[in-house]
Amino acid sequence: MTSPDVPPLRLNGRDLGPHAIMAVVNRTPDSFFDRGATYGFDAALAAVDRAVAAGADIVDIGGVKAGPGEDVGVGEELRRVLDLVSAVRERHPRVVISVDTWRAEVGEAVARAGADLLNDTWGGPDPRLAEVAAAHGIGLVCSHAGGLAPRTRPHRVGYDDVVADVVAHVTAEAERAVALGVRRDAVLIDPAHDFGKNTRHSLEITRRLGELAATGWPLLVAVSNKDFIGETLGRPVGERGVGTMAVLGVSALLGARVFRVHDAAAARRALDAVQATLGA
């Protein structure tokens, strides 16, 4: 569980608490969860407003669906995210703005527009992204996708020990980022549930999150409504909320610090209950 000597996590001039909420806002027409509900600019900005009002510390803006689908080039990704980053920066100066991208060109543009964090969910396919974070003095999420190319799905993926593989990769990426000049207190690690992993792997990672927390790097979990929860419970995407909250609670107890979610209000209540139970 989170202890007082856990290294600090500082983004946008803020020291984030033991349980920080990262709200998902996707400007994509084909998101697996909301099916494009926040694709329009006004809808996306309204979603940010709701998330901040609900207690989100971070908003994670994405312009490319994680899974396979229509090709989205750099120019189109920028069209989807850049103006929104600028508007959120002006409208919510205290919120931490994260952008979900693996591309250095996108990272450079959004950093100039006011982003505080680059969320590389694909595990570092473009090594220049860490250089961008360092150059702009912003944060970086170092993730594990088992070496998959962005937007691909694993086929019969296997690991001798999935947690050992995750730990080795994300800590190496984190140390590389710091060596390039990213502040140590602005680097997070993310095992990236379901990215390059099947349900058995994602469950194993969840049970052993304490091993990731023990590395000393702030730990982000992105489990909201994911397939491993749906397959475990036999529930479609729209009926995974209860399972998501259960996994968030377990993750908090095992040392996770940042929680990427679709429902910021429910996650805030769940994690406040965890803190109250622990007497934190």
Disulfide bonds with the S-S distance in Angstrom:
none
